[in-house]
Amino acid sequence: MLTGKVIVIIGGTTGIGLSAAHAVMRAGGNVVALGLDAETSDAARAALGDGARVLTADARTPGAAEQAIALAVDAWGLLDGLYHVAGGSGRRMGDGPLHEATDSGWDETLRLNLTSVFLSNRAAVRQFLNQDEGRDPPVGGAILNVSSVLAMSPSPKYFATFAYTAAKSAIIGMTRSAAAAYAANNVRFNFLVPGLVDTPMAKRAAGDEMIQAYVRTRQPLDGGRIGRPEDLDAAAVYLLSDQARFVTGQVLAVDGGWGVSEGQYPS
């Protein structure tokens, strides 16, 4: 589905992003994976092999996404898609319930989860418009962002991080607004809404038996379990491919049933 396509994955060296990088390559695509630190980048480089390029940079920093896109263009001549996965909990930075959240927790959590998306999406759109200059009709490209079930189906008992939820909600509005603005340029914007997935960010929840008991009823599909990074791969490949060429501004929840289930608190 992605034969010859060039995809940049922001946050592509661990968890959901690394799994997607493997999936893109299996589907015939070429990948640039941007990761935050050298250790995960080195591991991803070894895992992905020669068919991928790996870059270490902070997605919150202006210019990081441009570096990843430039690396893709230098290697393969153009950009076809961008998948923004990078983000994370702001709990350690001071995020939490509204009455406890700190000013710095708010600022840093939004930088990590929202500003980074703004920066990568802007860089990708600029590249799409630049490489399509003079073409009629424009070739365009695909941008795929990741939100969270907490943006639409809160769970305050175990997941009361106010700034994180605000950022993930804002991604939905930003993505749909961009989808409307750039549809005539054939640039498609969509977003995935994962449930609780077993990634480094979810280490706290994955190790808490009370939370896991709750998740078994909140995500009841497939026996009731925490999600796996590979659960999102097929959706990502589809939305980045030409099979989704008539799809923009849409949300696809990959949440194990979270959004339609009550969830039972264990006693």
C-alpha positions in Angstrom: 0.0 0.0 0.0 3.0 2.3 0.5 5.3 1.2 -2.2 7.8 3.9 -2.9 6.2 6.4 -0.5 8.4 8.5 1.7 7.1 8.8 5.3 8.5 10.8 8.2 7.5 9.6 11.6 7.9 12.1 14.5 8.5 9.9 17.6 9.4 6.9 15.4 12.0 5.3 17.6 9.9 3.8 20.4 6.4 2.4 21.0 3.7 3.3 18.5 6.0 5.1 16.2 8.6 2.4 16.0 5.9 -0.2 15.3 4.6 2.0 12.6 8.0 2.4 11.0 8.3 -1.3 10.7 4.7 -1.5 9.2 5.5 1.3 6.7 8.6 -0.5 5.5 6.7 -3.8 5.2 4.2 -2.0 3.1 6.9 -0.9 0.7 7.6 2.6 2.1 10.7 4.5 3.0 11.0 5.9 6.5 12.7 8.7 8.4 12.2 8.2 12.2 12.8 11.0 14.5 13.6 10.2 18.2 14.3 12.2 21.3 17.5 10.5 22.5 20.5 8.8 21.1 19.9 5.5 23.0 16.5 4.9 21.4 17.7 6.2 18.1 20.6 3.7 18.0 18.2 0.9 18.9 15.7 1.9 16.3 18.5 2.2 13.7 19.6 -1.3 14.4 16.0 -2.7 14.4 14.9 -0.9 11.2 18.1 -1.6 9.1 19.3 0.1 6.0 15.9 0.9 4.6 15.3 3.7 7.1 17.0 6.8 8.3 17.0 7.7 12.0 17.5 11.2 13.4 17.9 12.3 17.0 16.2 15.6 17.8 13.6 17.2 20.1 10.3 17.5 18.4 9.5 20.5 20.6 12.3 22.4 19.0 11.7 24.6 15.9 13.7 23.1 13.1 13.6 19.4 14.3 10.8 18.4 11.9 12.5 20.3 9.1 15.6 18.3 9.7 13.7 15.0 9.4 11.9 16.2 6.3 15.2 17.4 4.7 16.7 14.0 5.4 13.8 12.3 3.7 14.0 14.6 0.6 17.8 14.2 0.4 17.5 10.4 0.5 14.4 9.9 -1.7 13.6 13.1 -3.5 10.3 14.1 -1.9 7.9 13.8 1.1 4.6 11.8 0.8 3.5 11.6 4.4 4.1 12.6 8.0 2.9 10.7 11.0 3.2 12.5 14.3 3.3 10.2 17.3 5.6 12.1 19.7 4.1 13.2 23.0 3.8 12.0 26.5 2.5 12.4 30.0 3.2 15.7 31.8 2.7 14.1 35.2 6.4 14.4 36.2 6.4 18.1 34.9 3.5 19.2 37.1 0.5 18.1 35.2 -2.4 16.6 37.1 -6.0 17.5 38.2 -6.9 21.1 37.5 -6.6 22.3 41.1 -3.2 20.7 41.4 -1.7 21.4 38.0 1.2 23.9 38.0 2.0 26.7 35.6 5.2 25.0 34.4 3.3 21.7 34.1 0.8 23.3 31.9 3.4 25.0 29.7 5.7 22.0 29.3 2.9 19.5 28.7 1.5 21.6 25.9 4.9 22.1 24.4 5.4 18.3 24.4 2.0 17.3 23.1 0.6 20.3 21.1 3.4 22.6 20.1 5.4 19.7 18.7 2.4 18.8 16.5 2.1 22.4 15.3 5.8 22.5 14.3 5.8 19.1 12.5 2.5 19.7 10.6 3.6 23.2 9.5 6.9 21.9 8.2 5.2 19.1 6.3 2.6 21.4 4.7 5.3 23.8 3.6 7.2 20.9 2.0 4.0 19.6 0.2 3.2 23.1 -1.1 6.8 23.7 -2.2 7.2 20.4 -4.1 3.8 20.9 -5.7 4.5 24.4 -6.9 3.5 24.7 -10.6 1.7 21.3 -10.6 -2.0 21.2 -11.6 -3.6 19.3 -10.0 -1.3 19.2 -6.9 0.0 15.9 -5.7 -0.3 16.9 -2.1 0.4 14.4 0.7 -0.9 13.0 4.0 -0.5 14.0 7.6 -1.6 11.8 10.4 -1.7 12.9 14.0 -2.3 11.0 17.3 -4.8 12.2 19.9 -6.1 10.2 22.8 -9.3 8.6 24.0 -9.1 11.0 27.0 -9.9 13.9 24.7 -13.4 12.5 24.2 -13.9 10.0 26.9 -12.3 11.2 30.1 -11.3 8.9 33.0 -10.5 11.1 35.9 -10.0 8.5 38.6 -6.9 7.0 37.1 -6.0 9.5 34.3 -6.5 13.0 35.7 -3.9 14.9 33.7 -5.6 18.2 32.7 -3.0 19.7 30.4 -2.4 16.5 28.6 -6.1 16.1 27.9 -6.4 19.7 26.8 -3.5 19.2 24.4 -4.9 16.0 22.9 -8.3 17.8 22.5 -6.6 20.7 20.7 -5.0 18.3 18.3 -8.5 17.3 17.1 -9.5 20.9 16.4 -6.2 21.8 14.8 -6.2 18.7 12.5 -9.8 19.3 11.3 -9.1 23.0 10.7 -6.0 22.1 8.6 -7.9 19.4 6.7 -10.4 22.1 5.7 -7.8 24.7 4.8 -5.6 22.4 2.6 -8.1 20.0 1.0 -7.9 21.9 -2.3 -4.1 21.3 -2.2 -4.7 17.6 -1.9 -3.1 17.6 1.5 -5.0 15.3 3.8 -5.1 15.5 7.6 -6.5 12.7 9.8 -6.0 11.5 13.3 -5.9 8.4 15.3 -7.4 8.1 18.8 -5.7 5.2 20.6 -6.8 3.8 24.0 -4.4 2.8 26.6 -1.4 1.3 24.8 1.6 -0.5 26.3 4.3 2.1 25.6 7.0 3.7 27.7 4.6 6.5 28.5 2.0 4.0 29.9 4.5 2.3 32.3 2.7 3.6 35.4 -0.7 2.3 34.3 0.7 -0.9 32.9 2.2 -1.7 36.3 -0.8 -0.9 38.4 -3.1 -3.9 38.9 -6.1 -1.7 39.9 -5.8 0.3 36.7 -5.3 -2.9 34.7 -8.5 -4.4 36.2 -10.3 -1.2 35.2 -8.9 -1.3 31.6 -10.1 -4.9 31.2 -13.6 -3.6 31.4 -13.0 -0.2 29.6 -11.2 -1.8 26.7 -13.2 -5.1 26.5 -12.2 -6.1 22.9 -9.9 -9.1 22.4 -10.4 -10.5 25.9 -10.1 -7.1 27.6 -6.5 -5.9 27.5 -4.1 -3.0 27.2 -3.4 -2.1 23.6 -0.3 -3.0 21.8 1.6 -0.6 19.5 1.0 -2.9 16.5 -2.8 -2.5 17.0 -2.5 0.9 15.3 -0.3 -0.1 12.4 -3.0 -1.1 9.9 -4.9 2.1 10.5 -1.8 4.3 10.1 -0.7 2.6 6.9 -4.2 3.0 5.4 -4.5 6.7 6.2 -1.1 7.4 4.9 -1.7 5.5 1.7 -3.4 6.4 -1.6 -6.2 4.0 -0.5 -7.4 6.9 1.7 -7.0 9.6 -1.0 -10.6 10.6 -0.5 -10.4 10.8 3.3 -9.6 13.9 5.3 -10.5 15.5 8.6 -11.5 12.2 10.1 -10.9 10.4 13.4 -10.3 6.7 13.6 -10.5 5.3 17.2 -8.3 2.3 17.9 -9.2 1.9 21.5 -10.4 -1.6 22.2 -13.9 -0.3 22.9 -12.9 2.4 25.4 -15.1 5.1 23.8 -18.3 2.9 24.0 -17.7 1.2 27.3 -18.3 2.3 30.9 -15.5 0.6 32.6 -15.9 -0.8 36.1 -13.8 0.4 39.1 -12.4 -2.6 41.1 -13.3 -2.6 44.7 
